[in-house]
Amino acid sequence: MTRVSIIGIASYVGGELLRLIYNHHGVDLVHCSAGSAAGQQIADVFPHLRGLYNIQIENSADPAVIDQIIKDSELLFLIMGHGEAAPIAAKAVAAGKKVIDLGADLRFRKAEIFEQWYNVPHRQADLTASAVYGLPEIYREQIKTASVVGNPGCYPTATVIGLNPLLKNKLIDTATIIIDGKSGTSGAGRKPVVGSLFSEVDSSFKAYGVANHRHTPEIEQVLSDLAGCSITLNFTPHLVPMTRGIYITAYANLTSEISGEELTELYKKEYNQEYFVHVQPHGKWPESKYTLGSNFCCVGVTADQRTGRAIVCSVIDNLVKGAAGQAMQNLNIMTGYPENTALQMAPLYP
């Protein structure tokens, strides 16, 4: 059994991680902690988990609690505010433990990029050099031996899986990439915010973070890796009136003549061995419900012969493959369990 703990449990992502851990035969949950929820039982914060856990949530603001959690655990999941996770991760690594950070602290190789986009100091800049970006479909071999994994954001996950085959095969002009993103409201978190209230979101649709969304540099970092050159792109996210889901539509100019059918076959070949990536038949496009509640990513691709552009649609559940499920996938890789352990659930439909 792998002894794990979660620091920062009270979010939607925390609840989703608890749901997945319950179904993992090789994981023993030893501690959960949070700030505002300290002293409560898990069922008080997540009523849908009543009867499944008998663990009291500890106070993550108490340094002694953090020290005890690190001592008792082999692997820690961190779900914390920007700038708060890195010091705990550094302390855990110094104690010989493994860490999966579900926030942004350890996603960037350069701490100054994090500071520029998140407007808080990075309190453990030296840790970024050893942290591995936790997108298994791209960095699986590095994750296997990692002590620290920066779990990717939801938009970057869908975007990178969607564009990876085009970049690896140098089929698009990297200066022409445009990404249009859509997200359900759970991506905004669990804290009550006026813009996320039902009466504000229902029957409405809006763009946000235009030209300055924090996932932009994260997307650029990984796509630059794949392309072998620096990429700067446009990314515009939108909020849609649904609870879960990420839908990415990406556009880029093709560098050679190729048909949509050929692109689809290329994608099928690229992802043939990837359990969690499903490529749609040519002419069929994914829908957000195709991945609801699951760790799968559904991708469709074509070539627009009229404009000379590739068009890619990529869909995930933001709380699973976009957060907690991917963290569990990373745990499995880091600890030697089959990669799909506790993640074999089919999507919910309708």
Helices and strands as residue ranges (DSSP letters): E 2-7, H 12-22, E 27-34, H 42-45, G 47-49, E 58-59, H 63-72, E 75-78, H 85-94, E 98-101, H 111-118, G 125-129, E 132-133, H 136-144, E 148-150, H 154-168, G 174-176, E 178-183, G 185-188, G 194-196, H 198-201, E 206-207, H 216-227, E 234-239, E 246-253, H 260-270, E 277-279, G 288-290, E 297-304, E 309-316, I 320-324, H 325-335
